[in-house]
Amino acid sequence: MVALYAALLALFYRTYGGFKIAYLKKGNLIWSQILSIIFVNLITYFQIALIDKKLHPVYPMLVMSVGEFGIVALWANVFQLIYRRLFPPKKMLLIYGDRPAFHLRDKINSREDKYYLAGAIHIDYGAERIMEQIRGYDAVIIGDIPAHERNQLMKLCFERSVRTYTVPKISDILLRTSTELDIFDSPLFLSRNEGLQIEQRIVKRLCDVVLSAVGLLLTSPFFAVIALMIKCTDRGPVFYRQDRLTKDGKVFSICKFRTMIQDAEKHTGARLASDHDDRILPVGRFLRRTRLDELPQLWNILKGDMSLVGPRPERPELAAEIEESIPEFAYRLKVKAGLTGYAQVYGKYNTTAYDKLKLDLTYIRKYSVFLDLKMILMTPKIMFLKESTEGVKEGAEDGEKSEFRLF
């Protein structure tokens, strides 16, 4: 039993990132390990009940769980102190181009325990002058710059043993998810570009039907409670319907619990929710934070409009606006839209459209039933992570430009 407990704990740690010490933020790491303990202890409790053919008091298991939570929290804090002393944050130089680099700066600065963005330089300075600047830094970040200049810098950094972090382009995602062929004496990548195979679509649809039906049955009590909470707030409609895009650009009506005031976009038109958005109802903030507002989409999945896992469905008008600057955004429509997905698990609500596209393409290209299962298992983790549900910052672009010193 002890060996099985350890094996299960290792499996869930691996799934949720509990082993990613010094990689995840401290809070994220602690939550990953706590969630793993919760699931393993639940499984263990029912295993014991099945072996003994009776239900035991849950108190001993609760006490053990709380003790494990305390050990995990203490260990994570102590380890972080030791790690920061042994491995201080890396002093980094950002190499940027004409595309805005402010969002990248914010991401780097959010991990001050690992990175220190000490400076930035434009690609127009030239490769040799940039390499001279690099000498005073521990590593460089090559941003979204033209491919020719980027490749030149990557080769120079490799030649001079400079640690490099590179922002991938769409073509890089397609290459890294291709199949490597060894049938010739020269490396060759095969990219089929056909979307999901027919057997994959059949298995995926079967899983969607079974799991969405079970999900609707199990979550029906939540439907009643949430509906009552919304009704008591402003006596408006419980559900909110909106046109969204799914596979091959098909438009469907998505169903969600209403989290905003009635006619929220009557005067503003289509726009994303921002931090401290006054259109969001008090109960709506809770529903959005926990993502419970998405539960009615189980009906969309059962109908066949959506899948459990896939790119989040975008509004047609917002998609058209995004595609004006990022035509490749339509690549996401090679598969059905999903309730959860790669971009939701590894991104945030306010992740840029370009980065969401790269994450969704990674999912489409690497698709497997096991990847779907991993995304489903990872979803409970992100439901209670505040950083995953952050809204779009109001006036972010204007405010950031004056604060970021580029040289």
C-alpha positions as CSV (number, residue, x, y, z in Angstrom):
1,M,0.0,0.0,0.0
2,V,2.9,2.4,0.8
3,A,4.6,1.7,-2.5
4,L,1.3,2.3,-4.4
5,Y,0.7,5.5,-2.4
6,A,4.2,6.7,-3.4
7,A,3.7,5.7,-7.0
8,L,0.4,7.6,-7.2
9,L,1.9,10.7,-5.5
10,A,4.8,10.6,-8.0
11,L,2.3,10.3,-10.9
12,F,0.2,13.3,-9.8
13,Y,3.4,15.3,-8.9
14,R,4.6,14.8,-12.5
15,T,1.2,15.7,-13.9
16,Y,0.7,18.9,-11.9
17,G,4.3,20.0,-11.8
18,G,5.1,19.2,-8.2
19,F,8.6,18.2,-9.2
20,K,9.3,21.5,-11.0
21,I,11.3,23.0,-8.1
22,A,12.7,26.4,-8.8
23,Y,10.8,26.4,-12.2
24,L,7.3,27.2,-11.0
25,K,6.5,30.1,-8.7
26,K,6.4,29.3,-5.0
27,G,2.6,29.5,-4.7
28,N,2.1,27.5,-7.9
29,L,4.5,24.8,-6.7
30,I,2.8,24.6,-3.3
31,W,-0.6,24.4,-4.9
32,S,0.6,21.7,-7.4
33,Q,1.8,19.5,-4.5
34,I,-1.3,20.1,-2.3
35,L,-3.6,19.2,-5.2
36,S,-1.6,16.1,-5.8
37,I,-1.9,15.1,-2.1
38,I,-5.7,15.8,-2.2
39,F,-6.3,13.5,-5.1
40,V,-3.9,10.7,-3.9
41,N,-5.5,10.8,-0.4
42,L,-9.0,10.6,-1.9
43,I,-8.0,7.6,-4.0
44,T,-6.3,6.0,-1.1
45,Y,-9.3,6.4,1.2
46,F,-11.6,4.7,-1.3
47,Q,-9.0,1.9,-1.9
48,I,-9.0,1.2,1.9
49,A,-12.8,1.3,1.9
50,L,-13.0,-1.2,-1.0
51,I,-10.5,-3.5,0.7
52,D,-12.3,-3.5,4.0
53,K,-15.7,-3.3,2.4
54,K,-16.8,-0.4,4.6
55,L,-16.4,3.3,4.9
56,H,-14.0,4.5,7.6
57,P,-14.1,7.8,9.4
58,V,-12.5,10.5,7.3
59,Y,-10.9,12.3,10.3
60,P,-7.6,10.4,10.3
61,M,-7.2,11.1,6.5
62,L,-8.0,14.8,7.0
63,V,-5.4,15.1,9.8
64,M,-2.8,13.4,7.7
65,S,-3.6,15.7,4.7
66,V,-3.3,18.9,6.8
67,G,0.0,17.6,8.1
68,E,1.3,17.0,4.6
69,F,0.1,20.4,3.5
70,G,2.1,22.0,6.3
71,I,5.2,20.0,5.4
72,V,4.9,21.0,1.8
73,A,4.5,24.7,2.6
74,L,7.4,24.8,5.0
75,W,9.6,22.8,2.6
76,A,8.8,25.1,-0.4
77,N,9.6,28.3,1.6
78,V,12.9,26.9,3.0
79,F,14.0,25.5,-0.3
80,Q,13.3,28.8,-2.1
81,L,15.6,30.7,0.4
82,I,18.4,28.1,-0.1
83,Y,17.9,28.2,-3.8
84,R,18.1,32.0,-4.1
85,R,21.4,32.0,-2.1
86,L,22.9,29.3,-4.2
87,F,21.6,30.5,-7.5
88,P,20.9,34.3,-7.6
89,P,18.6,35.7,-10.4
90,K,20.3,35.8,-13.8
91,K,21.1,39.2,-15.1
92,M,19.5,39.3,-18.6
93,L,19.6,41.4,-21.7
94,L,16.5,41.6,-24.0
95,I,17.1,41.9,-27.7
96,Y,13.9,43.3,-29.3
97,G,12.7,44.4,-32.7
98,D,9.8,46.4,-34.0
99,R,7.1,44.3,-32.3
100,P,6.2,45.5,-28.8
101,A,8.2,43.8,-26.1
102,F,6.4,45.2,-23.0
103,H,4.4,42.1,-22.3
104,L,7.6,40.0,-22.4
105,R,9.2,42.4,-19.9
106,D,6.3,41.9,-17.5
107,K,6.5,38.1,-17.8
108,I,10.2,38.2,-17.0
109,N,9.8,40.6,-14.1
110,S,7.1,38.4,-12.6
111,R,9.9,35.9,-11.9
112,E,12.3,38.1,-10.0
113,D,13.3,35.0,-8.1
114,K,14.9,33.6,-11.3
115,Y,15.5,36.5,-13.7
116,Y,16.6,40.1,-13.5
117,L,16.0,42.1,-16.7
118,A,18.8,44.6,-16.5
119,G,18.7,46.0,-20.0
120,A,17.3,45.9,-23.6
121,I,18.8,46.7,-27.0
122,H,17.2,47.0,-30.4
123,I,18.3,44.6,-33.2
124,D,19.2,47.7,-35.4
125,Y,22.4,48.1,-33.3
126,G,23.8,45.2,-35.3
127,A,24.9,41.7,-34.3
128,E,28.5,42.5,-33.4
129,R,27.7,45.5,-31.2
130,I,25.0,43.4,-29.5
131,M,27.5,40.6,-28.8
132,E,29.8,43.2,-27.2
133,Q,26.9,44.3,-24.9
134,I,26.2,40.7,-23.9
135,R,29.5,40.3,-22.1
136,G,28.1,42.0,-19.1
137,Y,25.1,39.7,-18.7
138,D,24.4,36.1,-17.6
139,A,22.0,35.4,-20.5
140,V,20.1,37.0,-23.3
141,I,16.5,36.8,-24.4
142,I,16.0,37.0,-28.2
143,G,12.6,38.5,-28.7
144,D,10.3,38.5,-31.8
145,I,12.8,39.8,-34.3
146,P,13.2,39.1,-38.1
147,A,14.3,35.4,-38.7
148,H,17.5,36.3,-40.5
149,E,18.8,38.5,-37.6
150,R,17.6,36.0,-35.0
151,N,19.3,33.0,-36.7
152,Q,22.6,35.0,-36.9
153,L,22.4,35.9,-33.2
154,M,21.6,32.3,-32.2
155,K,24.6,31.0,-34.1
156,L,26.9,33.7,-32.5
157,C,25.6,32.9,-29.0
158,F,26.2,29.2,-29.6
159,E,29.7,29.9,-30.8
160,R,30.5,32.0,-27.8
161,S,28.7,29.8,-25.2
162,V,26.1,32.4,-24.3
163,R,22.9,31.2,-22.5
164,T,20.0,32.1,-24.8
165,Y,16.2,32.2,-24.4
166,T,14.3,32.6,-27.7
167,V,10.7,33.6,-28.4
168,P,9.5,31.1,-31.0
169,K,7.7,32.1,-34.2
170,I,4.7,30.3,-35.7
171,S,7.1,28.4,-38.1
172,D,9.2,27.3,-35.1
173,I,6.1,25.7,-33.5
174,L,5.4,23.9,-36.8
175,L,8.9,22.7,-37.0
176,R,9.3,21.5,-33.4
177,T,6.1,19.5,-33.7
178,S,7.0,17.8,-36.9
179,T,8.1,14.2,-37.3
180,E,11.9,13.7,-37.7
181,L,12.8,11.3,-40.5
182,D,16.0,9.3,-40.5
183,I,15.6,7.7,-43.9
184,F,18.2,9.9,-45.5
185,D,21.7,10.9,-44.5
186,S,20.4,14.5,-44.1
187,P,17.9,15.4,-41.4
188,L,14.4,15.9,-42.6
189,F,11.2,17.0,-40.9
190,L,7.8,15.7,-42.0
191,S,4.8,18.0,-41.4
192,R,1.5,16.3,-42.5
193,N,-0.7,19.4,-41.9
194,E,-3.9,17.3,-42.0
195,G,-5.4,18.0,-38.6
196,L,-6.7,15.1,-36.6
197,Q,-6.9,11.6,-38.2
198,I,-10.3,10.0,-38.6
199,E,-9.7,7.5,-35.7
200,Q,-8.6,10.3,-33.5
201,R,-11.8,12.3,-34.2
202,I,-13.9,9.2,-33.5
203,V,-12.2,8.5,-30.1
204,K,-12.3,12.2,-29.2
205,R,-16.0,12.5,-29.9
206,L,-16.8,9.3,-28.0
207,C,-14.9,10.7,-25.0
208,D,-16.7,14.1,-25.3
209,V,-20.2,12.5,-25.3
210,V,-19.5,10.2,-22.3
211,L,-17.7,12.7,-20.2
212,S,-20.0,15.7,-20.9
213,A,-23.1,13.5,-20.0
214,V,-21.5,12.4,-16.8
215,G,-20.3,15.9,-16.1
216,L,-23.8,17.4,-16.5
217,L,-25.2,14.7,-14.2
218,L,-22.6,15.3,-11.5
219,T,-22.6,19.1,-11.6
220,S,-26.4,19.5,-11.7
221,P,-26.5,20.6,-8.0
222,F,-24.0,23.4,-8.9
223,F,-26.3,24.5,-11.7
224,A,-29.2,25.0,-9.1
225,V,-27.0,26.9,-6.6
226,I,-25.3,29.2,-9.2
227,A,-28.7,29.9,-10.9
228,L,-30.1,31.0,-7.5
229,M,-27.1,33.2,-6.8
230,I,-27.4,35.0,-10.1
231,K,-31.1,35.5,-9.8
232,C,-30.7,36.9,-6.3
233,T,-28.1,39.4,-7.6
234,D,-30.1,41.4,-10.2
235,R,-33.1,39.1,-11.1
236,G,-31.8,38.9,-14.6
237,P,-31.4,35.8,-16.9
238,V,-29.2,33.0,-15.5
239,F,-27.6,32.0,-18.8
240,Y,-25.8,34.1,-21.4
241,R,-25.6,33.1,-25.0
242,Q,-23.2,34.4,-27.5
243,D,-21.9,33.6,-31.0
244,R,-18.5,31.9,-31.1
245,L,-16.3,30.2,-33.7
246,T,-15.5,26.5,-33.8
247,K,-14.0,24.1,-36.3
248,D,-13.6,25.4,-39.9
249,G,-15.1,28.8,-38.9
250,K,-18.5,27.5,-38.1
251,V,-20.5,29.8,-35.8
252,F,-22.4,28.4,-32.9
253,S,-24.2,29.8,-29.8
254,I,-22.2,29.2,-26.7
255,C,-23.9,28.9,-23.3
256,K,-22.4,30.3,-20.1
257,F,-23.6,31.5,-16.7
258,R,-24.1,35.2,-16.8
259,T,-21.3,37.0,-14.9
260,M,-21.9,40.6,-16.1
261,I,-24.7,43.1,-15.8
262,Q,-27.5,42.9,-18.4
263,D,-26.6,44.4,-21.8
264,A,-23.0,44.8,-20.7
265,E,-21.8,45.7,-24.2
266,K,-24.7,47.8,-25.3
267,H,-22.7,51.1,-25.3
268,T,-19.1,49.8,-25.6
269,G,-19.4,47.0,-28.2
270,A,-17.3,43.8,-28.1
271,R,-14.3,44.0,-25.7
272,L,-12.5,41.8,-23.3
273,A,-13.1,42.1,-19.6
274,S,-10.4,44.0,-17.8
275,D,-9.1,44.1,-14.2
276,H,-11.7,45.7,-11.9
277,D,-14.2,45.8,-14.7
278,D,-17.3,47.4,-13.2
279,R,-19.6,45.4,-15.6
280,I,-18.9,42.2,-13.7
281,L,-21.4,41.2,-11.0
282,P,-20.1,40.4,-7.5
283,V,-21.1,36.7,-7.9
284,G,-19.6,36.9,-11.4
285,R,-16.1,37.6,-10.1
286,F,-16.3,34.3,-8.1
287,L,-17.6,32.4,-11.1
288,R,-14.9,33.8,-13.3
289,R,-12.1,33.2,-10.8
290,T,-13.2,29.5,-10.4
291,R,-14.3,29.2,-14.0
292,L,-17.6,27.8,-12.9
293,D,-19.3,30.1,-15.4
294,E,-18.1,27.7,-18.1
295,L,-20.1,24.7,-16.8
296,P,-23.1,25.1,-19.2
297,Q,-20.7,24.5,-22.1
298,L,-21.0,20.8,-21.2
299,W,-24.3,21.0,-23.1
300,N,-22.5,22.5,-26.1
301,I,-20.0,19.6,-26.0
302,L,-22.8,17.0,-25.8
303,K,-24.5,18.6,-28.9
304,G,-21.2,18.5,-30.8
305,D,-20.5,22.2,-31.1
306,M,-17.4,21.9,-28.9
307,S,-15.0,19.4,-27.5
308,L,-13.8,19.0,-23.9
309,V,-10.3,20.0,-24.9
310,G,-9.4,22.4,-27.7
311,P,-8.7,26.1,-28.4
312,R,-11.1,28.4,-26.6
313,P,-13.9,29.6,-28.9
314,E,-13.4,33.2,-30.0
315,R,-16.1,35.7,-30.9
316,P,-16.3,36.3,-34.7
317,E,-15.9,40.0,-34.5
318,L,-12.9,39.8,-32.2
319,A,-11.4,37.0,-34.3
320,A,-11.7,39.2,-37.4
321,E,-10.0,42.0,-35.6
322,I,-7.1,39.8,-34.5
323,E,-6.7,38.3,-37.9
324,E,-6.1,41.7,-39.4
325,S,-2.7,41.8,-37.6
326,I,-2.2,38.0,-37.2
327,P,-3.7,36.2,-40.2
328,E,-2.5,32.8,-38.8
329,F,-5.0,33.2,-35.9
330,A,-7.4,31.2,-38.1
331,Y,-5.1,28.1,-37.8
332,R,-6.8,27.4,-34.5
333,L,-10.0,26.5,-36.3
334,K,-8.5,23.2,-37.6
335,V,-10.1,21.5,-34.6
336,K,-13.3,22.0,-32.5
337,A,-13.3,24.7,-29.9
338,G,-12.8,23.4,-26.3
339,L,-14.0,23.9,-22.8
340,T,-10.4,23.7,-21.6
341,G,-7.2,23.6,-23.6
342,Y,-3.5,24.0,-23.9
343,A,-3.6,27.8,-23.9
344,Q,-5.9,27.8,-20.9
345,V,-3.6,25.4,-18.9
346,Y,-0.3,27.1,-19.8
347,G,-1.5,30.6,-20.5
348,K,-3.7,33.1,-18.8
349,Y,-6.9,35.0,-19.7
350,N,-4.8,38.1,-20.6
351,T,-2.1,36.1,-22.6
352,T,-1.6,37.8,-25.9
353,A,-3.5,36.5,-29.0
354,Y,-0.2,35.7,-30.7
355,D,1.0,33.6,-27.7
356,K,-2.4,31.9,-27.4
357,L,-2.1,31.0,-31.1
358,K,1.3,29.4,-30.5
359,L,0.0,27.4,-27.5
360,D,-3.1,26.2,-29.4
361,L,-1.0,25.2,-32.4
362,T,1.2,23.1,-30.1
363,Y,-1.9,21.3,-28.9
364,I,-3.2,20.7,-32.5
365,R,0.1,19.4,-33.7
366,K,0.9,17.2,-30.6
367,Y,-2.7,15.9,-30.2
368,S,-3.3,12.5,-28.5
369,V,-5.9,11.0,-26.2
370,F,-3.3,11.1,-23.4
371,L,-2.7,14.8,-24.0
372,D,-6.4,15.4,-23.7
373,L,-6.4,13.5,-20.5
374,K,-3.5,15.5,-19.2
375,M,-5.3,18.8,-20.0
376,I,-8.5,17.6,-18.2
377,L,-6.4,16.6,-15.1
378,M,-4.6,19.9,-15.2
379,T,-7.8,22.0,-15.3
380,P,-8.6,21.7,-11.6
381,K,-5.2,23.2,-10.8
382,I,-5.7,26.4,-12.8
383,M,-9.3,26.9,-11.6
384,F,-8.0,28.2,-8.3
385,L,-4.8,30.0,-9.5
386,K,-5.5,33.8,-9.5
387,E,-2.8,34.4,-12.1
388,S,-4.7,32.2,-14.6
389,T,-7.8,34.4,-14.5
390,E,-6.2,37.9,-14.6
391,G,-8.0,40.3,-16.8
392,V,-6.6,42.6,-19.5
393,K,-4.9,45.5,-17.9
394,E,-6.6,48.8,-18.6
395,G,-4.3,51.2,-20.5
396,A,-1.5,48.7,-20.3
397,E,0.3,49.7,-23.5
398,D,0.3,53.4,-22.9
399,G,1.4,53.1,-19.3
400,E,4.1,50.6,-20.0
401,K,5.9,52.5,-22.8
402,S,7.0,55.2,-20.5
403,E,8.4,52.8,-17.9
404,F,10.5,50.5,-20.1
405,R,13.9,51.9,-20.8
406,L,15.3,50.6,-24.1
407,F,18.8,51.4,-25.3
